């Protein structure tokens, strides 16, 4: 259920950017994207340690971000589709990586405080 809520919030943050302070830009959506990866991994592997899930989610997030440095026509065609854009992004940014870290840390903290993420 949390995974679906995060997906909905992430899509809403992109569809309705005015609902968040303008100073945050697109970064709440990036943080929610990485949190979605964390939650997806927790769903697939609920017995994994929270730190392991966090590191795996951060690794996946950074790998996708680094892949944005590759700008071949075939992958850029995929990125032009709305779903491809949401999953793969388009432009490398160090600030995106910071946002990913924040999103994953929020997930880890919530799991530590509530134990509900991997329950």
SVG drawing of the C-alpha trace seen along z (x, -y; Angstrom):
<svg xmlns="http://www.w3.org/2000/svg" viewBox="-2 -29 30 42">
<polyline fill="none" stroke="black" stroke-width="0.4" points="0.0,0.0 2.8,-2.4 4.4,-1.7 1.2,-2.7 0.9,-5.9 4.4,-6.9 3.9,-6.3 0.7,-8.5 2.5,-11.2 5.4,-11.2 3.2,-11.4 1.1,-14.2 4.3,-16.1 5.1,-16.2 1.6,-16.8 0.8,-19.5 4.1,-21.1 2.3,-24.1 1.2,-22.0 4.7,-22.2 6.9,-25.2 8.5,-26.4 12.0,-26.4 11.9,-22.6 11.7,-22.3 11.4,-18.8 13.4,-17.3 10.5,-16.0 9.6,-13.8 13.1,-12.6 13.1,-11.7 9.8,-9.9 11.2,-8.0 14.1,-6.7 11.7,-5.9 9.6,-3.9 12.7,-1.9 13.4,-1.3 9.8,-0.2 9.8,2.0 13.0,3.8 11.5,4.1 8.4,5.7 10.4,8.2 12.9,9.0 11.2,8.3 13.8,10.2 16.7,8.1 18.2,5.6 17.0,2.1 20.5,0.8 21.0,3.4 17.8,2.3 18.8,-1.3 22.2,-0.7 20.7,1.3 18.0,-1.4 20.7,-4.1 22.9,-2.0 20.0,-1.5 19.1,-5.2 22.7,-6.3 23.0,-3.8 19.9,-5.1 21.1,-8.7 24.6,-7.8 22.9,-6.2 21.6,-9.6 25.1,-10.5 24.6,-8.1 22.7,-10.0 22.3,-7.5 19.4,-8.2 17.6,-4.9 17.5,-5.5 16.7,-9.2 13.6,-8.0 12.6,-5.9 13.2,-8.9 10.8,-11.0 7.9,-8.8 6.2,-9.9 6.8,-6.5 10.4,-6.4 11.0,-9.9 9.6,-9.0 11.7,-5.8 14.9,-6.8 15.0,-10.6 16.8,-12.7 19.6,-14.8 22.3,-13.9 22.3,-16.0 24.2,-15.7 21.3,-17.3 19.1,-14.4 21.5,-12.0 21.2,-14.1 17.4,-13.9 17.6,-10.2 19.6,-9.9 17.1,-11.9 14.1,-9.8 15.9,-6.6 16.9,-7.9 13.3,-8.8 12.3,-5.3 14.9,-3.8 14.0,-6.1 10.3,-5.2 11.1,-1.5 13.3,-2.0 10.6,-4.0 7.6,-2.0 8.7,1.4 5.8,1.2 7.7,1.1 9.0,4.7 6.1,6.0"/>
</svg>
